[in-house]
Amino acid sequence: MDTDESLLSFPCDFPIKVMGKAEDDFDALIVEIVRKHSPDLHEGAVKSRLSNEGRFVSVTVTIQAESREQLDNIYMELSAEKRVLMAL
């Protein structure tokens, strides 16, 4: 794990991309989960994009990452959410 940490220098801006079915509140759900671990999201931190057919949405939340542990906790919680198809 030391090798992974050397790739990132904390704190840093870190984009988290999450994909799911396009539902009205999907982006709000993602922001709620991420905000638990990074409460001070800045304006413009969240961007959403619909797929070509409009069935899926990708939500990118850029956070000020403080540690590898923080990122791991975010990804674990996002992966546990049944509405999340993929988190990158």
MMTF fields as JSON, N, C-alpha, C and O atoms, coordinates in Angstrom:
{
  "mmtfVersion": "1.0.0",
  "mmtfProducer": "UNKNOWN",
  "numBonds": 351,
  "numAtoms": 352,
  "numGroups": 88,
  "numChains": 1,
  "numModels": 1,
  "chainsPerModel": [1],
  "groupsPerChain": [88],
  "chainIdList": ["A"],
  "bondAtomList": [4, 2, 8, 6, 12, 10, 16, 14, 20, 18, 24, 22, 28, 26, 32, 30, 36, 34, 40, 38, 44, 42, 48, 46, 52, 50, 56, 54, 60, 58, 64, 62, 68, 66, 72, 70, 76, 74, 80, 78, 84, 82, 88, 86, 92, 90, 96, 94, 100, 98, 104, 102, 108, 106, 112, 110, 116, 114, 120, 118, 124, 122, 128, 126, 132, 130, 136, 134, 140, 138, 144, 142, 148, 146, 152, 150, 156, 154, 160, 158, 164, 162, 168, 166, 172, 170, 176, 174, 180, 178, 184, 182, 188, 186, 192, 190, 196, 194, 200, 198, 204, 202, 208, 206, 212, 210, 216, 214, 220, 218, 224, 222, 228, 226, 232, 230, 236, 234, 240, 238, 244, 242, 248, 246, 252, 250, 256, 254, 260, 258, 264, 262, 268, 266, 272, 270, 276, 274, 280, 278, 284, 282, 288, 286, 292, 290, 296, 294, 300, 298, 304, 302, 308, 306, 312, 310, 316, 314, 320, 318, 324, 322, 328, 326, 332, 330, 336, 334, 340, 338, 344, 342, 348, 346],
  "bondOrderList": [1, 1, 1, 1, 1, 1, 1, 1, 1, 1, 1, 1, 1, 1, 1, 1, 1, 1, 1, 1, 1, 1, 1, 1, 1, 1, 1, 1, 1, 1, 1, 1, 1, 1, 1, 1, 1, 1, 1, 1, 1, 1, 1, 1, 1, 1, 1, 1, 1, 1, 1, 1, 1, 1, 1, 1, 1, 1, 1, 1, 1, 1, 1, 1, 1, 1, 1, 1, 1, 1, 1, 1, 1, 1, 1, 1, 1, 1, 1, 1, 1, 1, 1, 1, 1, 1, 1],
  "groupList": [{"groupName": "MET", "atomNameList": ["N", "CA", "C", "O"], "elementList": ["N", "C", "C", "O"], "formalChargeList": [0, 0, 0, 0], "bondAtomList": [1, 0, 2, 1, 3, 2], "bondOrderList": [1, 1, 2], "singleLetterCode": "M", "chemCompType": "L-PEPTIDE LINKING"}, {"groupName": "ASP", "atomNameList": ["N", "CA", "C", "O"], "elementList": ["N", "C", "C", "O"], "formalChargeList": [0, 0, 0, 0], "bondAtomList": [1, 0, 2, 1, 3, 2], "bondOrderList": [1, 1, 2], "singleLetterCode": "D", "chemCompType": "L-PEPTIDE LINKING"}, {"groupName": "THR", "atomNameList": ["N", "CA", "C", "O"], "elementList": ["N", "C", "C", "O"], "formalChargeList": [0, 0, 0, 0], "bondAtomList": [1, 0, 2, 1, 3, 2], "bondOrderList": [1, 1, 2], "singleLetterCode": "T", "chemCompType": "L-PEPTIDE LINKING"}, {"groupName": "GLU", "atomNameList": ["N", "CA", "C", "O"], "elementList": ["N", "C", "C", "O"], "formalChargeList": [0, 0, 0, 0], "bondAtomList": [1, 0, 2, 1, 3, 2], "bondOrderList": [1, 1, 2], "singleLetterCode": "E", "chemCompType": "L-PEPTIDE LINKING"}, {"groupName": "SER", "atomNameList": ["N", "CA", "C", "O"], "elementList": ["N", "C", "C", "O"], "formalChargeList": [0, 0, 0, 0], "bondAtomList": [1, 0, 2, 1, 3, 2], "bondOrderList": [1, 1, 2], "singleLetterCode": "S", "chemCompType": "L-PEPTIDE LINKING"}, {"groupName": "LEU", "atomNameList": ["N", "CA", "C", "O"], "elementList": ["N", "C", "C", "O"], "formalChargeList": [0, 0, 0, 0], "bondAtomList": [1, 0, 2, 1, 3, 2], "bondOrderList": [1, 1, 2], "singleLetterCode": "L", "chemCompType": "L-PEPTIDE LINKING"}, {"groupName": "PHE", "atomNameList": ["N", "CA", "C", "O"], "elementList": ["N", "C", "C", "O"], "formalChargeList": [0, 0, 0, 0], "bondAtomList": [1, 0, 2, 1, 3, 2], "bondOrderList": [1, 1, 2], "singleLetterCode": "F", "chemCompType": "L-PEPTIDE LINKING"}, {"groupName": "PRO", "atomNameList": ["N", "CA", "C", "O"], "elementList": ["N", "C", "C", "O"], "formalChargeList": [0, 0, 0, 0], "bondAtomList": [1, 0, 2, 1, 3, 2], "bondOrderList": [1, 1, 2], "singleLetterCode": "P", "chemCompType": "L-PEPTIDE LINKING"}, {"groupName": "CYS", "atomNameList": ["N", "CA", "C", "O"], "elementList": ["N", "C", "C", "O"], "formalChargeList": [0, 0, 0, 0], "bondAtomList": [1, 0, 2, 1, 3, 2], "bondOrderList": [1, 1, 2], "singleLetterCode": "C", "chemCompType": "L-PEPTIDE LINKING"}, {"groupName": "ILE", "atomNameList": ["N", "CA", "C", "O"], "elementList": ["N", "C", "C", "O"], "formalChargeList": [0, 0, 0, 0], "bondAtomList": [1, 0, 2, 1, 3, 2], "bondOrderList": [1, 1, 2], "singleLetterCode": "I", "chemCompType": "L-PEPTIDE LINKING"}, {"groupName": "LYS", "atomNameList": ["N", "CA", "C", "O"], "elementList": ["N", "C", "C", "O"], "formalChargeList": [0, 0, 0, 0], "bondAtomList": [1, 0, 2, 1, 3, 2], "bondOrderList": [1, 1, 2], "singleLetterCode": "K", "chemCompType": "L-PEPTIDE LINKING"}, {"groupName": "VAL", "atomNameList": ["N", "CA", "C", "O"], "elementList": ["N", "C", "C", "O"], "formalChargeList": [0, 0, 0, 0], "bondAtomList": [1, 0, 2, 1, 3, 2], "bondOrderList": [1, 1, 2], "singleLetterCode": "V", "chemCompType": "L-PEPTIDE LINKING"}, {"groupName": "GLY", "atomNameList": ["N", "CA", "C", "O"], "elementList": ["N", "C", "C", "O"], "formalChargeList": [0, 0, 0, 0], "bondAtomList": [1, 0, 2, 1, 3, 2], "bondOrderList": [1, 1, 2], "singleLetterCode": "G", "chemCompType": "PEPTIDE LINKING"}, {"groupName": "ALA", "atomNameList": ["N", "CA", "C", "O"], "elementList": ["N", "C", "C", "O"], "formalChargeList": [0, 0, 0, 0], "bondAtomList": [1, 0, 2, 1, 3, 2], "bondOrderList": [1, 1, 2], "singleLetterCode": "A", "chemCompType": "L-PEPTIDE LINKING"}, {"groupName": "ARG", "atomNameList": ["N", "CA", "C", "O"], "elementList": ["N", "C", "C", "O"], "formalChargeList": [0, 0, 0, 0], "bondAtomList": [1, 0, 2, 1, 3, 2], "bondOrderList": [1, 1, 2], "singleLetterCode": "R", "chemCompType": "L-PEPTIDE LINKING"}, {"groupName": "HIS", "atomNameList": ["N", "CA", "C", "O"], "elementList": ["N", "C", "C", "O"], "formalChargeList": [0, 0, 0, 0], "bondAtomList": [1, 0, 2, 1, 3, 2], "bondOrderList": [1, 1, 2], "singleLetterCode": "H", "chemCompType": "L-PEPTIDE LINKING"}, {"groupName": "ASN", "atomNameList": ["N", "CA", "C", "O"], "elementList": ["N", "C", "C", "O"], "formalChargeList": [0, 0, 0, 0], "bondAtomList": [1, 0, 2, 1, 3, 2], "bondOrderList": [1, 1, 2], "singleLetterCode": "N", "chemCompType": "L-PEPTIDE LINKING"}, {"groupName": "GLN", "atomNameList": ["N", "CA", "C", "O"], "elementList": ["N", "C", "C", "O"], "formalChargeList": [0, 0, 0, 0], "bondAtomList": [1, 0, 2, 1, 3, 2], "bondOrderList": [1, 1, 2], "singleLetterCode": "Q", "chemCompType": "L-PEPTIDE LINKING"}, {"groupName": "TYR", "atomNameList": ["N", "CA", "C", "O"], "elementList": ["N", "C", "C", "O"], "formalChargeList": [0, 0, 0, 0], "bondAtomList": [1, 0, 2, 1, 3, 2], "bondOrderList": [1, 1, 2], "singleLetterCode": "Y", "chemCompType": "L-PEPTIDE LINKING"}],
  "groupTypeList": [0, 1, 2, 1, 3, 4, 5, 5, 4, 6, 7, 8, 1, 6, 7, 9, 10, 11, 0, 12, 10, 13, 3, 1, 1, 6, 1, 13, 5, 9, 11, 3, 9, 11, 14, 10, 15, 4, 7, 1, 5, 15, 3, 12, 13, 11, 10, 4, 14, 5, 4, 16, 3, 12, 14, 6, 11, 4, 11, 2, 11, 2, 9, 17, 13, 3, 4, 14, 3, 17, 5, 1, 16, 9, 18, 0, 3, 5, 4, 13, 3, 10, 14, 11, 5, 0, 13, 5],
  "groupIdList": [1, 2, 3, 4, 5, 6, 7, 8, 9, 10, 11, 12, 13, 14, 15, 16, 17, 18, 19, 20, 21, 22, 23, 24, 25, 26, 27, 28, 29, 30, 31, 32, 33, 34, 35, 36, 37, 38, 39, 40, 41, 42, 43, 44, 45, 46, 47, 48, 49, 50, 51, 52, 53, 54, 55, 56, 57, 58, 59, 60, 61, 62, 63, 64, 65, 66, 67, 68, 69, 70, 71, 72, 73, 74, 75, 76, 77, 78, 79, 80, 81, 82, 83, 84, 85, 86, 87, 88],
  "secStructList": [7, 2, 2, 2, 2, 2, 2, 1, 7, 1, 1, 3, 3, 3, 3, 3, 3, 3, 3, 3, 3, 7, 7, 6, 6, 2, 2, 2, 2, 2, 2, 2, 2, 2, 2, 2, 2, 7, 7, 7, 7, 7, 6, 6, 7, 3, 3, 3, 3, 3, 7, 6, 6, 1, 1, 3, 3, 3, 3, 3, 3, 3, 3, 3, 3, 7, 7, 2, 2, 2, 2, 2, 2, 2, 2, 2, 2, 2, 2, 2, 1, 6, 6, 3, 3, 3, 3, 7],
  "xCoordList": [0.823, 0.0, 0.869, 0.417, 2.084, 2.987, 3.238, 3.377, 3.297, 3.514, 2.369, 2.595, 1.124, -0.035, 0.018, -0.279, 0.394, 0.406, 1.446, 1.273, 2.521, 3.547, 3.071, 3.652, 2.022, 1.484, 0.684, 0.563, 0.142, -0.642, 0.035, 0.569, 0.001, 0.521, -0.667, -1.337, -0.917, -2.082, -1.703, -0.569, -2.606, -3.941, -3.842, -2.877, -4.868, -4.909, -6.36, -7.236, -6.595, -7.908, -8.016, -7.101, -9.13, -9.291, -10.697, -11.664, -10.837, -12.164, -12.644, -11.905, -13.868, -14.499, -15.657, -16.58, -15.601, -16.627, -17.499, -17.003, -18.815, -19.771, -20.835, -21.355, -21.158, -22.174, -23.343, -23.179, -24.538, -25.753, -26.872, -26.684, -28.041, -29.202, -29.635, -29.564, -30.081, -30.506, -31.836, -32.899, -31.76, -32.937, -32.793, -31.681, -33.924, -33.918, -32.971, -32.333, -32.877, -32.113, -30.762, -30.145, -30.282, -29.027, -27.848, -27.021, -27.766, -26.635, -26.689, -25.647, -27.878, -28.019, -27.567, -26.937, -27.886, -27.457, -25.937, -25.354, -25.297, -23.838, -23.198, -22.243, -23.723, -23.187, -23.349, -22.443, -24.487, -24.727, -23.687, -23.155, -23.401, -22.417, -21.029, -20.334, -20.627, -19.283, -19.134, -18.078, -20.175, -20.115, -19.903, -19.362, -20.32, -20.069, -18.572, -18.149, -17.782, -16.339, -15.544, -14.376, -16.184, -15.549, -16.591, -17.158, -16.848, -17.97, -17.858, -18.871, -16.671, -16.513, -16.321, -15.306, -17.315, -17.269, -17.411, -18.234, -16.61, -16.694, -17.64, -17.968, -18.064, -18.987, -18.346, -17.158, -19.111, -18.593, -17.924, -17.317, -18.021, -17.366, -18.112, -17.553, -19.373, -20.198, -20.602, -21.119, -20.351, -20.757, -21.47, -21.039, -22.567, -23.333, -23.399, -23.401, -23.454, -23.565, -24.396, -24.121, -25.422, -26.276, -25.615, -24.849, -25.917, -25.451, -26.214, -27.202, -25.758, -26.392, -27.876, -28.684, -28.238, -29.643, -30.414, -31.641, -29.708, -30.367, -30.766, -31.493, -30.297, -30.658, -29.714, -30.093, -28.499, -27.493, -26.933, -27.025, -26.352, -25.751, -24.402, -24.247, -23.431, -22.173, -22.092, -22.358, -21.721, -21.584, -20.126, -19.599, -19.481, -18.104, -18.094, -18.569, -17.542, -17.422, -15.933, -15.232, -15.452, -14.043, -13.916, -14.499, -13.132, -12.954, -11.516, -10.62, -11.32, -9.979, -9.642, -10.021, -8.927, -8.608, -7.522, -6.504, -7.753, -6.818, -5.944, -4.834, -6.458, -5.692, -6.202, -7.3, -5.391, -5.767, -6.939, -7.844, -6.914, -7.989, -9.326, -10.343, -9.337, -10.559, -11.096, -12.291, -10.226, -10.652, -11.186, -12.215, -10.492, -10.947, -12.335, -13.179, -12.579, -13.884, -14.987, -16.093, -14.69, -15.673, -16.005, -17.177, -14.975, -15.212, -15.942, -16.779, -15.642, -16.345, -17.831, -18.677, -18.151, -19.554, -20.286, -21.435, -19.628, -20.252, -20.502, -21.56, -19.534, -19.669, -20.77, -21.372, -21.03, -22.079, -23.478, -24.465, -23.574, -24.874, -25.389, -24.724, -26.575, -27.11, -27.384, -27.382, -27.616, -27.909, -26.658, -26.75, -25.489, -24.231, -23.811, -23.654, -23.632, -23.193, -21.669, -21.112, -20.999, -19.55, -19.029, -19.627, -17.905, -17.243, -15.773, -15.093, -15.298, -13.894, -13.169, -11.981],
  "yCoordList": [-1.194, 0.0, 1.261, 2.311, 1.182, 2.329, 2.789, 3.986, 1.851, 2.194, 3.041, 4.019, 2.667, 3.432, 4.859, 5.8, 5.026, 6.365, 7.25, 8.468, 6.665, 7.482, 8.057, 9.019, 7.477, 7.979, 9.257, 10.062, 9.447, 10.64, 11.391, 10.797, 12.695, 13.537, 14.261, 15.058, 13.98, 14.545, 15.82, 15.941, 16.769, 16.805, 17.096, 17.697, 16.653, 16.898, 16.886, 16.302, 17.536, 17.445, 16.066, 15.619, 15.391, 14.027, 13.837, 13.964, 13.533, 13.307, 11.871, 10.913, 11.742, 10.442, 10.356, 11.169, 9.37, 9.22, 8.017, 6.919, 8.25, 7.213, 7.103, 8.113, 5.861, 5.648, 4.85, 3.943, 5.215, 4.524, 4.815, 5.534, 4.248, 4.515, 5.959, 6.504, 6.572, 7.97, 8.08, 7.82, 8.462, 8.7, 10.091, 10.576, 10.728, 12.125, 12.431, 13.484, 11.532, 11.848, 11.139, 11.13, 10.54, 9.793, 10.693, 10.323, 11.873, 12.752, 13.223, 13.353, 13.475, 13.888, 12.761, 13.02, 11.526, 10.376, 10.294, 10.08, 10.464, 10.381, 11.496, 11.26, 12.703, 13.833, 13.585, 13.886, 13.042, 12.746, 11.755, 11.944, 10.708, 9.709, 10.332, 10.163, 11.044, 11.634, 12.68, 12.777, 13.454, 14.532, 13.997, 14.707, 12.764, 12.164, 12.1, 12.23, 11.9, 11.717, 12.967, 13.095, 13.883, 15.13, 16.24, 16.647, 16.733, 17.642, 19.009, 19.677, 19.423, 20.771, 20.759, 21.228, 20.215, 20.257, 21.707, 22.455, 22.088, 23.466, 23.578, 22.58, 24.781, 25.019, 24.556, 24.785, 23.921, 23.399, 22.044, 21.556, 21.419, 20.136, 18.965, 17.877, 19.179, 18.082, 18.353, 19.42, 17.351, 17.448, 16.153, 15.066, 16.274, 15.1, 15.074, 16.113, 13.855, 13.709, 12.477, 11.382, 12.67, 11.559, 10.776, 11.331, 9.475, 8.662, 9.079, 9.809, 8.621, 8.989, 8.637, 9.405, 7.483, 7.07, 7.67, 7.576, 8.29, 8.894, 7.909, 8.27, 6.668, 5.655, 5.662, 5.25, 6.126, 6.115, 7.517, 8.371, 7.731, 9.027, 8.775, 7.833, 9.63, 9.595, 10.893, 11.98, 10.746, 11.887, 11.936, 10.964, 13.068, 13.251, 14.268, 15.394, 13.847, 14.724, 14.896, 13.922, 16.125, 16.392, 16.878, 17.889, 16.126, 16.456, 16.873, 16.652, 17.473, 17.731, 16.507, 16.429, 15.555, 14.306, 14.549, 15.182, 14.039, 14.232, 13.006, 13.124, 11.807, 10.583, 9.44, 9.5, 8.413, 7.202, 6.527, 5.988, 6.563, 5.97, 6.646, 5.964, 7.96, 8.698, 8.222, 7.955, 8.115, 7.658, 6.228, 5.921, 5.362, 3.971, 3.904, 3.13, 4.708, 4.72, 5.199, 4.658, 6.207, 6.703, 5.606, 5.333, 4.977, 3.936, 2.73, 2.129, 2.37, 1.242, 1.552, 0.701, 2.768, 3.114, 3.235, 2.81, 3.808, 3.91, 2.52, 2.269, 1.619, 0.263, -0.528, -1.42, -0.205, -0.895, -0.402, -1.081, 0.748, 1.314, 0.56, 0.522, -0.043, -0.895, -0.131, -0.733, 1.16, 1.936, 2.324, 2.771, 2.153, 2.474, 1.28, 0.171, 1.513, 0.445, 0.347, -0.745, 1.504, 1.53, 2.814, 3.88, 2.697, 3.872, 3.815, 2.815, 4.894, 4.963, 6.073, 6.29],
  "zCoordList": [0.0, 0.0, 0.0, -0.457, 0.494, 0.469, -0.954, -1.207, -1.882, -3.291, -3.819, -4.532, -3.467, -3.911, -3.395, -4.132, -2.139, -1.552, -2.206, -2.261, -2.701, -3.337, -4.671, -5.173, -5.245, -6.505, -6.312, -7.236, -5.125, -4.806, -3.679, -2.742, -3.788, -2.719, -2.089, -2.745, -0.823, -0.141, 0.582, 1.045, 0.695, 0.073, -1.421, -1.891, -2.158, -3.603, -4.091, -3.453, -5.224, -5.865, -6.489, -7.181, -6.249, -6.735, -7.277, -6.526, -8.581, -9.154, -8.916, -9.143, -8.464, -8.257, -9.248, -9.207, -10.132, -11.165, -10.824, -10.575, -10.818, -10.436, -11.518, -11.993, -11.908, -12.928, -12.381, -11.565, -12.858, -12.442, -13.425, -14.406, -13.148, -13.994, -13.81, -12.709, -14.891, -14.847, -14.109, -14.674, -12.861, -12.035, -11.439, -11.233, -11.165, -10.73, -9.576, -9.561, -8.622, -7.422, -7.341, -6.276, -8.448, -8.396, -8.03, -7.197, -8.65, -8.337, -6.879, -6.236, -6.358, -4.956, -4.019, -2.995, -4.367, -3.574, -3.53, -2.466, -4.675, -4.748, -3.929, -3.189, -4.063, -3.297, -1.803, -1.026, -1.392, 0.02, 0.557, 1.651, -0.208, 0.218, 0.305, 1.306, -0.731, -0.761, 0.341, 0.967, 0.575, 1.571, 2.995, 3.843, 3.263, 4.578, 4.873, 6.022, 3.825, 3.969, 3.612, 3.977, 2.899, 2.484, 2.58, 1.566, 3.792, 4.017, 3.344, 3.14, 3.004, 2.445, 0.923, 0.41, 0.217, -1.247, -1.7, -1.172, -2.672, -3.147, -4.339, -4.981, -4.619, -5.73, -7.03, -7.257, -7.862, -9.127, -8.981, -9.934, -7.801, -7.551, -8.184, -8.32, -8.574, -9.085, -10.524, -10.855, -11.381, -12.781, -13.152, -12.767, -13.906, -14.341, -15.857, -16.517, -16.395, -17.845, -18.166, -17.676, -19.001, -19.428, -20.55, -21.337, -20.621, -21.737, -22.994, -22.913, -24.137, -25.409, -25.444, -25.967, -24.891, -24.889, -23.718, -23.676, -22.759, -21.616, -20.526, -19.6, -20.626, -19.62, -18.423, -17.326, -18.631, -17.576, -17.381, -18.263, -16.208, -15.903, -15.234, -14.457, -15.546, -14.806, -14.008, -14.519, -12.753, -11.848, -11.411, -10.87, -11.647, -11.206, -10.073, -10.22, -8.94, -7.776, -7.507, -7.234, -7.582, -7.315, -5.877, -5.485, -5.103, -3.688, -3.416, -4.23, -2.268, -1.749, -0.899, 0.27, -1.494, -0.806, 0.235, -0.046, 1.44, 2.546, 2.795, 3.314, 2.414, 2.671, 1.796, 1.244, 1.686, 0.975, 1.702, 1.065, 3.02, 3.815, 3.502, 3.368, 3.386, 3.046, 1.7, 1.568, 0.706, -0.625, -0.564, -1.167, 0.158, 0.292, 0.911, 0.459, 1.942, 2.603, 1.663, 1.672, 0.86, -0.119, -1.122, -1.384, -1.685, -2.685, -2.092, -2.766, -0.855, -0.218, -0.063, -0.34, 0.379, 0.573, -0.763, -0.882, -1.761, -3.083, -3.666, -4.244, -3.515, -4.056, -3.354, -3.951, -2.102, -1.341, -1.716, -1.431, -2.339, -2.737, -3.956, -4.991, -3.837, -4.916, -6.209, -7.282, -6.133, -7.345, -8.127, -9.271, -7.51, -8.189, -9.033, -8.522, -10.324, -11.221, -11.251, -11.362, -11.15, -11.21, -10.571, -10.715, -9.864, -9.288, -9.679, -9.449, -10.267, -10.713, -9.997, -10.235]
}
